[in-house]
């Protein structure tokens, strides 16, 4: 299932899934920065999957701060990055975790960025994006502890520089590479890790 802000614009993504061998995905509207939109998404998700939900991949993000540094970025721009990249992931996770509890098994994969890792990522430039992703890492580690015992695991994936609308055409990685890594984290066994961060198929430091 694809959750998108604009369902009409999801046709390309749906075709890409089908072309890769997957079945034609369901598409639901979900603006992660809007409480009402997330609530409606969760209600429809529950209606379609009353037995529960097993996997959530939080991939929504904005990076619109290339023109500023920490001393000059407008507060509203900084706040928007936090609202989408951090609070958005929290909103959707909180909406889906009860459905994972119903299924007695759940895996949350939060997509971060090397730009938000303390291990070499928090350099100058893109202050809102970097801080929002660092905060997402902290949220993920905290959430992993809070949901232990529910059958739910929370892990983080640093996908690298990927050829997406955000990453651009010069990015070296095909999107299918981190997608495979996300699938691995989404299918972790019961004795698998939680509260960890991964890059290139291996656990790395925060």
MDTraj code that builds the backbone (N, CA, C; nanometers):
import mdtraj as md
import numpy as np

residues = "UNK UNK UNK UNK UNK UNK UNK UNK UNK UNK UNK UNK UNK UNK UNK UNK UNK UNK UNK UNK UNK UNK UNK UNK UNK UNK UNK UNK UNK UNK UNK UNK UNK UNK UNK UNK UNK UNK UNK UNK UNK UNK UNK UNK UNK UNK UNK UNK UNK UNK UNK UNK UNK UNK UNK UNK UNK UNK UNK UNK UNK UNK UNK UNK UNK UNK UNK UNK UNK UNK UNK UNK UNK UNK UNK UNK UNK UNK UNK UNK UNK UNK UNK UNK UNK UNK UNK UNK UNK UNK UNK UNK UNK UNK UNK UNK UNK UNK UNK UNK UNK UNK UNK UNK UNK UNK UNK UNK UNK UNK UNK UNK UNK UNK UNK UNK UNK UNK UNK UNK UNK UNK UNK UNK UNK UNK UNK UNK UNK UNK UNK UNK UNK UNK UNK UNK UNK UNK UNK UNK UNK UNK UNK UNK UNK UNK UNK UNK UNK UNK UNK UNK UNK UNK UNK UNK UNK UNK UNK UNK UNK UNK UNK UNK UNK UNK UNK UNK UNK UNK UNK UNK UNK UNK UNK UNK UNK UNK UNK UNK UNK UNK UNK UNK UNK UNK UNK UNK UNK UNK UNK UNK UNK UNK UNK UNK UNK UNK UNK UNK UNK UNK UNK UNK UNK UNK".split()
xyz = np.array([
    [0.0837, -0.1189, 0.0000],
    [0.0000, 0.0000, 0.0000],
    [0.0877, 0.1246, 0.0000],
    [0.0511, 0.2225, -0.0829],
    [0.1222, 0.3496, -0.0872],
    [0.0380, 0.4562, -0.0188],
    [0.0999, 0.5313, 0.0701],
    [0.0349, 0.6456, 0.1332],
    [0.0996, 0.7717, 0.0771],
    [0.0192, 0.8570, 0.0149],
    [0.0736, 0.9731, -0.0564],
    [-0.0111, 1.0967, -0.0266],
    [0.0513, 1.2123, -0.0400],
    [-0.0242, 1.3366, -0.0224],
    [-0.1253, 1.3564, -0.1341],
    [-0.0847, 1.3226, -0.2565],
    [-0.1691, 1.3447, -0.3731],
    [-0.1897, 1.2125, -0.4469],
    [-0.3012, 1.1440, -0.4240],
    [-0.3226, 1.0137, -0.4878],
    [-0.3141, 1.0185, -0.6389],
    [-0.3545, 1.1307, -0.6978],
    [-0.3499, 1.1421, -0.8438],
    [-0.2065, 1.1373, -0.8957],
    [-0.1132, 1.1791, -0.8115],
    [0.0264, 1.1795, -0.8534],
    [0.1004, 1.0511, -0.8226],
    [0.0278, 0.9500, -0.7731],
    [0.0925, 0.8248, -0.7341],
    [0.0969, 0.7228, -0.8464],
    [0.0455, 0.7588, -0.9633],
    [0.0372, 0.6620, -1.0725],
    [0.1750, 0.6123, -1.1144],
    [0.2722, 0.7033, -1.1216],
    [0.4066, 0.6624, -1.1624],
    [0.4666, 0.5634, -1.0641],
    [0.4483, 0.5912, -0.9343],
    [0.5022, 0.5011, -0.8325],
    [0.4340, 0.3646, -0.8396],
    [0.3039, 0.3637, -0.8614],
    [0.2314, 0.2376, -0.8712],
    [0.2781, 0.1561, -0.9916],
    [0.3016, 0.2255, -1.1039],
    [0.3516, 0.1560, -1.2223],
    [0.4906, 0.0987, -1.1982],
    [0.5744, 0.1735, -1.1241],
    [0.7096, 0.1246, -1.0949],
    [0.7051, -0.0016, -1.0094],
    [0.6129, -0.0058, -0.9143],
    [0.5978, -0.1258, -0.8304],
    [0.5568, -0.2444, -0.9166],
    [0.4607, -0.2214, -1.0043],
    [0.4140, -0.3292, -1.0912],
    [0.5249, -0.3758, -1.1852],
    [0.6023, -0.2807, -1.2388],
    [0.7106, -0.3150, -1.3309],
    [0.8199, -0.3958, -1.2620],
    [0.8356, -0.3750, -1.1317],
    [0.9376, -0.4488, -1.0569],
    [0.8906, -0.5871, -1.0150],
    [0.7682, -0.6220, -1.0514],
    [0.7180, -0.7551, -1.0201],
    [0.6197, -0.7603, -0.9051],
    [0.5921, -0.6445, -0.8435],
    [0.4956, -0.6426, -0.7349],
    [0.3543, -0.6289, -0.7867],
    [0.2577, -0.6549, -0.7004],
    [0.1195, -0.6387, -0.7435],
    [0.0824, -0.4915, -0.7378],
    [-0.0161, -0.4556, -0.8147],
    [-0.0600, -0.3167, -0.8207],
    [-0.1011, -0.2708, -0.6810],
    [-0.0319, -0.1712, -0.6235],
    [-0.0576, -0.1355, -0.4838],
    [-0.1837, -0.0523, -0.4663],
    [-0.2475, -0.0680, -0.3504],
    [-0.3527, 0.0241, -0.3103],
    [-0.2891, 0.1587, -0.2779],
    [-0.3630, 0.2660, -0.2995],
    [-0.3132, 0.4007, -0.2727],
    [-0.4100, 0.4719, -0.1800],
    [-0.3571, 0.5242, -0.0696],
    [-0.4370, 0.6023, 0.0236],
    [-0.3759, 0.7404, 0.0409],
    [-0.4615, 0.8382, 0.0592],
    [-0.4138, 0.9748, 0.0839],
    [-0.3682, 0.9883, 0.2284],
    [-0.2517, 1.0499, 0.2481],
    [-0.2011, 1.0733, 0.3836],
    [-0.0990, 1.1852, 0.3803],
    [-0.1351, 1.2987, 0.4344],
    [-0.0415, 1.4100, 0.4518],
    [0.0116, 1.4008, 0.5942],
    [0.1388, 1.3625, 0.6082],
    [0.1939, 1.3348, 0.7409],
    [0.2012, 1.4594, 0.8287],
    [0.1895, 1.5777, 0.7686],
    [0.1949, 1.7021, 0.8451],
    [0.0577, 1.7489, 0.8902],
    [-0.0457, 1.6682, 0.8651],
    [-0.1826, 1.7083, 0.8965],
    [-0.2489, 1.6022, 0.9850],
    [-0.2873, 1.6429, 1.1066],
    [-0.3470, 1.5481, 1.2010],
    [-0.4709, 1.4802, 1.1436],
    [-0.5587, 1.5595, 1.0827],
    [-0.6819, 1.5048, 1.0292],
    [-0.6571, 1.4057, 0.9170],
    [-0.5629, 1.4371, 0.8305],
    [-0.5308, 1.3475, 0.7192],
    [-0.4777, 1.2145, 0.7698],
    [-0.3914, 1.2183, 0.8700],
    [-0.3366, 1.0938, 0.9255],
    [-0.4459, 1.0138, 0.9950],
    [-0.5370, 1.0812, 1.0637],
    [-0.6471, 1.0115, 1.1302],
    [-0.7372, 0.9425, 1.0278],
    [-0.7658, 1.0106, 0.9171],
    [-0.8490, 0.9495, 0.8123],
    [-0.7766, 0.8324, 0.7469],
    [-0.6463, 0.8483, 0.7267],
    [-0.5663, 0.7393, 0.6711],
    [-0.5722, 0.6164, 0.7621],
    [-0.5543, 0.6377, 0.8924],
    [-0.5547, 0.5264, 0.9871],
    [-0.6907, 0.4571, 0.9911],
    [-0.7987, 0.5365, 0.9843],
    [-0.9332, 0.4784, 0.9867],
    [-0.9569, 0.3925, 0.8627],
    [-0.9142, 0.4407, 0.7468],
    [-0.9325, 0.3639, 0.6242],
    [-0.8428, 0.2406, 0.6227],
    [-0.7222, 0.2547, 0.6765],
    [-0.6323, 0.1398, 0.6861],
    [-0.6937, 0.0311, 0.7734],
    [-0.7522, 0.0719, 0.8849],
    [-0.8175, -0.0251, 0.9736],
    [-0.9376, -0.0896, 0.9054],
    [-1.0127, -0.0095, 0.8289],
    [-1.1293, -0.0647, 0.7589],
    [-1.0866, -0.1725, 0.6592],
    [-0.9756, -0.1478, 0.5904],
    [-0.9306, -0.2426, 0.4882],
    [-0.8558, -0.3617, 0.5480],
    [-0.7958, -0.3394, 0.6652],
    [-0.7158, -0.4457, 0.7264],
    [-0.7543, -0.4603, 0.8739],
    [-0.8740, -0.5082, 0.9011],
    [-0.9222, -0.5148, 1.0398],
    [-0.8429, -0.6094, 1.1285],
    [-0.7723, -0.7055, 1.0693],
    [-0.6935, -0.7992, 1.1503],
    [-0.5614, -0.7390, 1.1958],
    [-0.5248, -0.6245, 1.1404],
    [-0.4016, -0.5589, 1.1819],
    [-0.3083, -0.5314, 1.0659],
    [-0.2024, -0.4586, 1.0976],
    [-0.1011, -0.4182, 0.9999],
    [0.0351, -0.4623, 1.0518],
    [0.1211, -0.5073, 0.9626],
    [0.2499, -0.5627, 1.0044],
    [0.3692, -0.4711, 0.9810],
    [0.3676, -0.3905, 0.8758],
    [0.4876, -0.3148, 0.8373],
    [0.4519, -0.1702, 0.8071],
    [0.5350, -0.0783, 0.8552],
    [0.5254, 0.0636, 0.8224],
    [0.6640, 0.1145, 0.7855],
    [0.6758, 0.1749, 0.6690],
    [0.7999, 0.2400, 0.6276],
    [0.7732, 0.3902, 0.6205],
    [0.8338, 0.4666, 0.7094],
    [0.8193, 0.6122, 0.7108],
    [0.9252, 0.6735, 0.6190],
    [0.8807, 0.7152, 0.5003],
    [0.9715, 0.7640, 0.3979],
    [0.9475, 0.9106, 0.3637],
    [0.8379, 0.9689, 0.4090],
    [0.8052, 1.1070, 0.3725],
    [0.9073, 1.2041, 0.4303],
    [0.9499, 1.2996, 0.3484],
    [1.0486, 1.3979, 0.3955],
    [1.0528, 1.5165, 0.3004],
    [1.0995, 1.6293, 0.3514],
    [1.1281, 1.7468, 0.2691],
    [1.2726, 1.7886, 0.2939],
    [1.3337, 1.8464, 0.1915],
    [1.4659, 1.9081, 0.2050],
    [1.4627, 2.0363, 0.1227],
    [1.4284, 2.1461, 0.1891],
    [1.4046, 2.2733, 0.1222],
    [1.4856, 2.3856, 0.1864],
    [1.6021, 2.3518, 0.2415],
    [1.6793, 2.4499, 0.3184],
    [1.8195, 2.4733, 0.2633],
    [1.8382, 2.4456, 0.1332],
    [1.9729, 2.4570, 0.0761],
    [2.0243, 2.6006, 0.0708],
    [1.9368, 2.6989, 0.0814],
    [1.9802, 2.8392, 0.0671],
    [2.0307, 2.9004, 0.1972],
    [2.0171, 2.8282, 0.3096],
    [2.0455, 2.8894, 0.4386],
    [2.1421, 2.8065, 0.5224],
    [2.1995, 2.8736, 0.6217],
    [2.2718, 2.8022, 0.7262],
    [2.1946, 2.8226, 0.8565],
    [2.2502, 2.7709, 0.9664],
    [2.1781, 2.7765, 1.0933],
    [2.1570, 2.9199, 1.1429],
    [2.2418, 3.0119, 1.0973],
    [2.2318, 3.1505, 1.1435],
    [2.1298, 3.2315, 1.0651],
    [2.0844, 3.1800, 0.9500],
    [1.9987, 3.2611, 0.8638],
    [1.8665, 3.1952, 0.8258],
    [1.8492, 3.0676, 0.8530],
    [1.7292, 2.9991, 0.8056],
    [1.6038, 3.0559, 0.8716],
    [1.5005, 3.0850, 0.7945],
    [1.3753, 3.1327, 0.8539],
    [1.3151, 3.0254, 0.9458],
    [1.2595, 3.0695, 1.0543],
    [1.2053, 2.9766, 1.1527],
    [1.0928, 2.8924, 1.0936],
    [1.0117, 2.9497, 1.0055],
    [0.9021, 2.8725, 0.9491],
    [0.9535, 2.7607, 0.8585],
    [1.0653, 2.7826, 0.7905],
    [1.1254, 2.6772, 0.7084],
    [1.1805, 2.5663, 0.7981],
    [1.2474, 2.6067, 0.9046],
    [1.3012, 2.5090, 1.0006],
    [1.1879, 2.4262, 1.0606],
    [1.0810, 2.4959, 1.0976],
    [0.9679, 2.4281, 1.1612],
    [0.9015, 2.3299, 1.0647],
    [0.8924, 2.3653, 0.9366],
    [0.8298, 2.2747, 0.8394],
    [0.9084, 2.1435, 0.8285],
    [1.0407, 2.1506, 0.8302],
    [1.1208, 2.0280, 0.8235],
    [1.0943, 1.9391, 0.9448],
    [1.0854, 1.9994, 1.0618],
    [1.0559, 1.9212, 1.1810],
    [0.9158, 1.8609, 1.1723],
    [0.8204, 1.9381, 1.1222],
    [0.6819, 1.8933, 1.1155],
    [0.6664, 1.7717, 1.0241],
    [0.7351, 1.7735, 0.9107],
    [0.7235, 1.6622, 0.8159],
    [0.8182, 1.5477, 0.8516],
    [0.9454, 1.5796, 0.8665],
    [1.0476, 1.4745, 0.8788],
    [1.0488, 1.4065, 1.0150],
    [1.0089, 1.4778, 1.1181],
    [1.0115, 1.4230, 1.2544],
    [0.8712, 1.3951, 1.3071],
    [0.7917, 1.5005, 1.3216],
    [0.6588, 1.4845, 1.3806],
    [0.5699, 1.3999, 1.2894],
    [0.5899, 1.4122, 1.1573],
    [0.5112, 1.3309, 1.0652],
    [0.5320, 1.1828, 1.0878],
    [0.6571, 1.1434, 1.1066],
    [0.6859, 1.0017, 1.1337],
    [0.6230, 0.9573, 1.2657],
    [0.6227, 1.0454, 1.3643],
    [0.5602, 1.0131, 1.4929],
    [0.4091, 0.9991, 1.4770],
    [0.3470, 1.0919, 1.4029],
    [0.2017, 1.0854, 1.3825],
    [0.1603, 0.9509, 1.3213],
    [0.2270, 0.9167, 1.2119],
    [0.1868, 0.7960, 1.1405],
    [0.2169, 0.6713, 1.2241],
    [0.3307, 0.6697, 1.2910],
    [0.3648, 0.5546, 1.3747],
    [0.2623, 0.5361, 1.4858],
    [0.2236, 0.6438, 1.5510],
    [0.1242, 0.6351, 1.6590],
    [-0.0103, 0.5850, 1.6070],
    [-0.0422, 0.6199, 1.4819],
    [-0.1678, 0.5769, 1.4232],
    [-0.1659, 0.4283, 1.3870],
    [-0.0492, 0.3765, 1.3512],
    [-0.0390, 0.2396, 1.3013],
    [-0.0035, 0.1389, 1.4107],
    [0.0672, 0.1822, 1.5147],
    [0.1093, 0.0888, 1.6198],
    [-0.0077, 0.0108, 1.6801],
    [-0.1251, 0.0715, 1.7074],
    [-0.2361, -0.0097, 1.7593],
    [-0.2779, -0.1222, 1.6646],
    [-0.2660, -0.0992, 1.5341],
    [-0.2987, -0.2045, 1.4383],
    [-0.1913, -0.3123, 1.4381],
    [-0.0676, -0.2760, 1.4660],
    [0.0383, -0.3755, 1.4807],
    [0.0172, -0.4576, 1.6071],
    [-0.0248, -0.3908, 1.7132],
    [-0.0550, -0.4641, 1.8367],
    [-0.1677, -0.5647, 1.8137],
    [-0.2654, -0.5253, 1.7338],
    [-0.3753, -0.6164, 1.7032],
    [-0.3244, -0.7396, 1.6288],
    [-0.2252, -0.7166, 1.5407],
    [-0.1668, -0.8272, 1.4648],
    [-0.0633, -0.9045, 1.5464],
    [-0.0233, -0.8480, 1.6613],
    [0.0770, -0.9073, 1.7496],
    [0.2135, -0.9219, 1.6827],
    [0.2389, -0.8359, 1.5861],
    [0.3679, -0.8388, 1.5146],
    [0.3765, -0.7128, 1.4312],
    [0.4869, -0.6383, 1.4452],
    [0.5007, -0.5168, 1.3654],
    [0.6450, -0.4768, 1.3473],
    [0.6727, -0.4128, 1.2338],
    [0.8062, -0.3623, 1.2032],
    [0.7928, -0.2206, 1.1467],
    [0.8585, -0.1265, 1.2118],
    [0.8622, 0.0117, 1.1646],
    [1.0030, 0.0406, 1.1152],
    [1.0126, 0.0916, 0.9934],
    [1.1406, 0.1294, 0.9348],
    [1.1349, 0.2790, 0.9048],
    [1.2173, 0.3556, 0.9729],
    [1.2244, 0.5000, 0.9515],
    [1.3448, 0.5330, 0.8647],
    [1.3207, 0.6031, 0.7536],
    [1.4307, 0.6408, 0.6648],
    [1.4935, 0.7710, 0.7109],
    [1.6227, 0.7633, 0.7389],
    [1.6980, 0.8785, 0.7839],
    [1.7891, 0.9258, 0.6712],
    [1.8969, 0.9900, 0.7057],
    [1.9961, 1.0353, 0.6083],
    [2.1322, 1.0380, 0.6760],
    [2.2354, 1.0101, 0.5972],
    [2.3702, 1.0257, 0.6509],
    [2.3972, 1.1674, 0.6963],
    [2.3220, 1.2642, 0.6422],
    [2.3380, 1.4040, 0.6803],
    [2.2919, 1.4302, 0.8231],
    [2.2170, 1.3370, 0.8807],
    [2.1685, 1.3550, 1.0168],
    [2.2364, 1.2660, 1.1189],
    [2.3392, 1.1946, 1.0764],
    [2.4092, 1.1072, 1.1696],
    [2.5215, 1.1824, 1.2404],
    [2.5357, 1.1590, 1.3696],
    [2.6448, 1.2222, 1.4438],
    [2.7797, 1.1709, 1.3966],
    [2.7799, 1.0509, 1.3426],
    [2.9028, 0.9912, 1.2901],
    [2.9307, 1.0474, 1.1508],
    [2.9764, 1.1735, 1.1452],
    [3.0202, 1.2341, 1.0201],
    [2.9145, 1.3089, 0.9417],
    [2.7906, 1.3147, 0.9902],
    [2.6857, 1.3748, 0.9100],
    [2.6491, 1.5173, 0.9438],
    [2.6701, 1.5593, 1.0664],
    [2.6218, 1.6903, 1.1091],
    [2.7231, 1.8000, 1.0777],
    [2.7426, 1.8225, 0.9476],
    [2.8305, 1.9299, 0.9014],
    [2.7472, 2.0550, 0.8769],
    [2.8070, 2.1564, 0.8169],
    [2.7343, 2.2792, 0.7888],
    [2.6426, 2.2637, 0.6688],
    [2.5472, 2.3585, 0.6561],
    [2.4529, 2.3559, 0.5470],
    [2.3344, 2.2672, 0.5755],
    [2.2229, 2.2960, 0.5078],
    [2.0994, 2.2195, 0.5267],
    [2.0685, 2.1998, 0.6759],
    [2.0622, 2.3072, 0.7531],
    [2.0481, 2.2902, 0.8986],
    [1.9178, 2.2243, 0.9403],
    [1.8078, 2.2576, 0.8741],
    [1.6790, 2.2002, 0.9147],
    [1.6707, 2.0528, 0.8800],
    [1.7173, 2.0164, 0.7623],
    [1.7120, 1.8757, 0.7207],
    [1.8003, 1.7912, 0.8108],
    [1.9229, 1.8382, 0.8351],
    [2.0148, 1.7606, 0.9186],
    [1.9590, 1.7407, 1.0592],
    [1.9107, 1.8490, 1.1189],
    [1.8602, 1.8400, 1.2565],
    [1.7346, 1.7534, 1.2629],
    [1.6465, 1.7656, 1.1632],
    [1.5238, 1.6857, 1.1652],
    [1.5548, 1.5369, 1.1549],
    [1.6557, 1.5010, 1.0755],
    [1.6913, 1.3606, 1.0622],
    [1.7653, 1.3097, 1.1865],
    [1.8470, 1.3935, 1.2476],
    [1.9104, 1.3542, 1.3740],
    [1.8041, 1.3311, 1.4815],
    [1.7030, 1.4180, 1.4823],
    [1.5943, 1.4017, 1.5788],
    [1.5122, 1.2764, 1.5494],
    [1.4930, 1.2446, 1.4206],
    [1.4229, 1.1214, 1.3849],
    [1.4982, 0.9993, 1.4350],
    [1.6308, 1.0039, 1.4266],
    [1.7119, 0.8933, 1.4800],
    [1.6867, 0.8764, 1.6289],
    [1.6869, 0.9881, 1.7018],
    [1.6643, 0.9821, 1.8463],
    [1.5240, 0.9321, 1.8780],
    [1.4258, 0.9788, 1.8029],
    [1.2886, 0.9325, 1.8230],
    [1.2786, 0.7822, 1.8012],
    [1.3442, 0.7337, 1.6967],
    [1.3365, 0.5918, 1.6634],
    [1.3941, 0.5053, 1.7743],
    [1.5078, 0.5485, 1.8276],
    [1.5716, 0.4716, 1.9350],
    [1.4843, 0.4725, 2.0607],
    [1.4235, 0.5873, 2.0885],
    [1.3344, 0.5985, 2.2037],
    [1.2092, 0.5140, 2.1846],
    [1.1495, 0.5227, 2.0657],
    [1.0279, 0.4479, 2.0377],
    [1.0523, 0.2977, 2.0451],
    [1.1694, 0.2543, 1.9991],
    [1.2010, 0.1114, 2.0025],
    [1.1924, 0.0566, 2.1447],
    [1.2387, 0.1361, 2.2431],
    [1.2301, 0.0926, 2.3826],
    [1.0864, 0.0958, 2.4321],
    [1.0109, 0.1957, 2.3877],
    [0.8748, 0.2123, 2.4374],
    [0.7788, 0.1050, 2.3874],
    [0.8069, 0.0461, 2.2712],
    [0.7153, -0.0537, 2.2165],
    [0.7645, -0.1969, 2.2355],
    [0.8792, -0.2127, 2.3005],
    [0.9254, -0.3498, 2.3241],
    [0.8249, -0.4194, 2.4145],
    [0.7995, -0.5438, 2.3854],
    [0.6952, -0.6160, 2.4561],
    [0.5624, -0.6152, 2.3824],
    [0.5503, -0.5313, 2.2779],
    [0.4287, -0.5275, 2.1968],
    [0.4414, -0.6127, 2.0705],
    [0.5599, -0.6723, 2.0511],
    [0.5839, -0.7435, 1.9265],
    [0.6242, -0.6533, 1.8135],
    [0.6586, -0.5287, 1.8455],
    [0.6920, -0.4283, 1.7445],
    [0.8394, -0.3924, 1.7548],
    [0.9064, -0.3850, 1.6404],
    [1.0458, -0.3417, 1.6338],
    [1.0546, -0.2134, 1.5512],
    [1.1440, -0.1241, 1.5928],
    [1.1651, 0.0024, 1.5227],
    [1.3126, 0.0138, 1.4877],
    [1.3424, 0.0273, 1.3611],
    [1.4805, 0.0452, 1.3165],
    [1.4883, 0.1570, 1.2141],
    [1.6111, 0.1984, 1.1872],
    [1.6363, 0.3133, 1.1008],
    [1.7235, 0.2700, 0.9839],
    [1.6909, 0.3213, 0.8664],
    [1.7701, 0.2936, 0.7471],
    [1.8262, 0.4230, 0.6909],
    [1.9579, 0.4287, 0.6773],
    [2.0251, 0.5363, 0.6040],
    [2.0450, 0.4845, 0.4623],
    [1.9649, 0.5299, 0.3657],
    [1.9692, 0.4695, 0.2326],
    [2.0881, 0.5130, 0.1479],
    [2.1588, 0.6187, 0.1894],
    [2.2641, 0.6729, 0.1050],
    [2.2067, 0.7733, 0.0059],
    [2.2897, 0.8132, -0.0904],
    [2.2488, 0.9123, -0.1902],
    [2.1827, 0.8382, -0.3060],
    [2.0515, 0.8531, -0.3164],
    [1.9714, 0.7701, -0.4063],
    [1.9098, 0.8558, -0.5171],
    [1.8975, 0.7989, -0.6352],
    [1.8371, 0.8690, -0.7480],
    [1.6851, 0.8741, -0.7306],
    [1.6417, 0.9739, -0.6563],
    [1.4997, 1.0007, -0.6359],
    [1.4744, 1.1459, -0.6722],
    [1.3508, 1.1891, -0.6571],
    [1.3199, 1.3301, -0.6837],
    [1.4009, 1.4204, -0.5919],
    [1.4235, 1.3776, -0.4681],
    [1.5055, 1.4558, -0.3758],
    [1.6540, 1.4410, -0.4070],
    [1.6982, 1.3188, -0.4321],
    [1.8403, 1.2932, -0.4527],
    [1.8943, 1.3434, -0.5850],
    [1.8086, 1.3490, -0.6864],
    [1.8508, 1.3992, -0.8165],
    [1.9157, 1.2936, -0.9043],
    [1.9385, 1.3305, -1.0292],
    [1.9909, 1.2359, -1.1282],
    [2.1375, 1.2009, -1.1075],
    [2.2107, 1.2839, -1.0349],
    [2.3540, 1.2587, -1.0158],
    [2.3814, 1.1580, -0.9049],
    [2.2801, 1.1237, -0.8290],
    [2.2984, 1.0294, -0.7182],
    [2.3449, 0.8937, -0.7710],
    [2.4365, 0.8273, -0.7016],
    [2.4945, 0.7029, -0.7527],
    [2.4096, 0.5784, -0.7326],
    [2.3125, 0.5821, -0.6401],
    [2.2418, 0.4589, -0.6035],
    [2.1067, 0.4463, -0.6729],
    [2.0813, 0.3305, -0.7295],
    [1.9501, 0.2961, -0.7808],
    [1.8554, 0.2781, -0.6617],
    [1.7329, 0.3298, -0.6678],
    [1.6408, 0.3164, -0.5539],
    [1.6139, 0.1731, -0.5113],
    [1.6334, 0.0781, -0.6014],
    [1.6063, -0.0614, -0.5660],
    [1.7044, -0.1141, -0.4617],
    [1.8224, -0.0531, -0.4535],
    [1.9222, -0.1011, -0.3565],
    [1.8755, -0.0761, -0.2126],
    [1.8471, 0.0497, -0.1728],
    [1.7972, 0.0686, -0.0353],
    [1.6598, 0.0062, -0.0131],
    [1.5810, -0.0094, -0.1217],
    [1.4511, -0.0746, -0.1053],
    [1.4682, -0.2181, -0.0564],
    [1.5687, -0.2863, -0.1077],
    [1.5969, -0.4222, -0.0613],
    [1.6380, -0.4226, 0.0858],
    [1.7178, -0.3228, 0.1249],
    [1.7587, -0.3137, 0.2656],
    [1.6381, -0.2851, 0.3558],
    [1.5454, -0.2016, 0.3069],
    [1.4247, -0.1727, 0.3848],
    [1.3409, -0.2985, 0.4024],
    [1.3324, -0.3803, 0.2974],
    [1.2570, -0.5054, 0.3066],
    [1.3179, -0.5995, 0.4095],
    [1.4506, -0.6003, 0.4175],
    [1.5175, -0.6847, 0.5171],
    [1.4775, -0.6435, 0.6583],
    [1.4782, -0.5118, 0.6846],
    [1.4396, -0.4631, 0.8174],
    [1.2911, -0.4846, 0.8440],
    [1.2111, -0.4826, 0.7391],
    [1.0676, -0.5025, 0.7546],
    [1.0315, -0.6474, 0.7835],
    [1.1256, -0.7374, 0.7607],
    [1.0981, -0.8804, 0.7801],
    [1.1870, -0.9415, 0.8873],
    [1.2375, -0.8599, 0.9791],
    [1.3241, -0.9120, 1.0846],
    [1.2532, -1.0184, 1.1676],
    [1.3233, -1.1238, 1.2049],
    [1.2628, -1.2271, 1.2901],
    [1.2425, -1.1752, 1.4322],
    [1.1761, -1.2552, 1.5125],
    [1.1438, -1.2134, 1.6489],
    [1.2674, -1.1863, 1.7331],
    [1.3778, -1.2524, 1.7009],
    [1.5010, -1.2291, 1.7762],
    [1.5912, -1.1261, 1.7086],
    [1.5379, -1.0538, 1.6106],
    [1.6158, -0.9520, 1.5406],
    [1.6300, -0.8250, 1.6231],
    [1.7148, -0.7332, 1.5792],
    [1.7424, -0.6124, 1.6555],
    [1.6305, -0.5095, 1.6470],
    [1.6306, -0.4190, 1.7419],
    [1.5400, -0.3047, 1.7419],
    [1.6150, -0.1855, 1.7993],
    [1.5829, -0.0658, 1.7504],
    [1.6530, 0.0530, 1.7971],
    [1.7917, 0.0661, 1.7388],
    [1.8102, 0.0199, 1.6141],
    [1.9411, 0.0232, 1.5493],
    [1.9320, 0.1005, 1.4178],
    [2.0464, 0.1378, 1.3647],
    [2.0528, 0.2099, 1.2381],
    [2.1396, 0.1307, 1.1409],
    [2.0967, 0.1288, 1.0134],
    [2.1597, 0.0443, 0.9121],
    [2.1955, 0.1243, 0.7879],
    [2.3024, 0.0811, 0.7229],
    [2.3468, 0.1392, 0.5956],
    [2.4161, 0.0293, 0.5144],
    [2.3811, 0.0161, 0.3890],
    [2.4427, -0.0831, 0.2996],
    [2.4311, -0.2253, 0.3539],
    [2.3185, -0.2540, 0.4178],
    [2.2941, -0.3894, 0.4654],
    [2.3628, -0.4267, 0.5933],
    [2.4211, -0.3312, 0.6630],
    [2.4872, -0.3625, 0.7897],
    [2.4570, -0.2551, 0.8927],
    [2.4651, -0.2931, 1.0197],
    [2.4414, -0.1987, 1.1265],
    [2.5583, -0.1026, 1.1379],
    [2.5287, 0.0265, 1.1555],
    [2.6320, 0.1286, 1.1656],
    [2.6093, 0.2101, 1.2926],
    [2.6987, 0.3034, 1.3180],
    [2.6883, 0.3862, 1.4372],
    [2.6012, 0.5089, 1.4084],
    [2.5434, 0.5616, 1.5150],
    [2.4542, 0.6774, 1.5026],
    [2.5321, 0.8039, 1.4692],
])
top = md.Topology()
chain = top.add_chain()
for i, resn in enumerate(residues, 1):
    res = top.add_residue(resn, chain, resSeq=i)
    for name in ("N", "CA", "C"):
        top.add_atom(name, md.element.get_by_symbol(name[0]), res)
traj = md.Trajectory(xyz[None], top)
